Amino acid sequence: MCFTELPYAAEARTFVTRAVLTLELLEDSRAQQRKISLRLMPLGGSVTYGQGSTDGNGYRNYLRQLLVLNGCEVDMVGSRKAGSMEDNDNEGWRGYRIDQILAKAEKSASAHMPNIFTVNAGSNDCIQDFEIHGAGGRIHHMLESLWKRCPAATIILSTLLMTAQDSAEQRVLRVNSQLVSLVEKELSGQRKIVLVDMHGADGPQLCDLVDGVHPNDDGYKKMAQIWYQGIQEAIHKGFL
């Protein structure tokens, strides 16, 4: 026996199918519209401050633009202001070693309560040849201190940039090795941390350094892209 489908039955199925598709599109749209709010503290030495850039912004404005274009709400925080960008708060201290940066960061983190840090610290330890064997331990102490004050914060830690000074570069390589080992241990403890490589092929090269130490504008753009990728990784992992 054959049955003939009534016209309104086919129309009803079409309506239901369209309704389901519409709901799926709405859910996708809502997911895309979900904004991630970042209270971002750029933390480190003169590179964080922006030394060598023509506008004094360093990597910070480039990074902020990338994040905003990706739908993030961004508020840069810190006790210092540097550069021509409007949201120019940061915690960059020129010439400071890891231990000296930490002393500033402890007070600032408590005051501003960031939910994410971009940390690039240790280049001055290498330039000054200051207790290189313990650099990783000092960074570890810094991270624990930041998490003590901001327990839910995510930390994007970078390896150190290359330098044109041969002796300092050898120390940079030693510190970077310590940082890799440190982050592996932190990750095993379920910490919200991502390591990004500023010393590799995608980071600032010697030709991107204005004085053998600090990046030029092109070098800072490369840094911003690497920071951005690290933050995207943190978002993907559910850290933010």
Helices and strands as residue ranges (DSSP letters): H 7-33, E 37-44, H 46-49, H 60-69, E 73-76, E 80-81, E 89-92, H 98-112, E 116-120, H 123-127, G 132-134, H 135-149, E 154-158, H 166-188, E 193-196, G 206-208, H 217-236
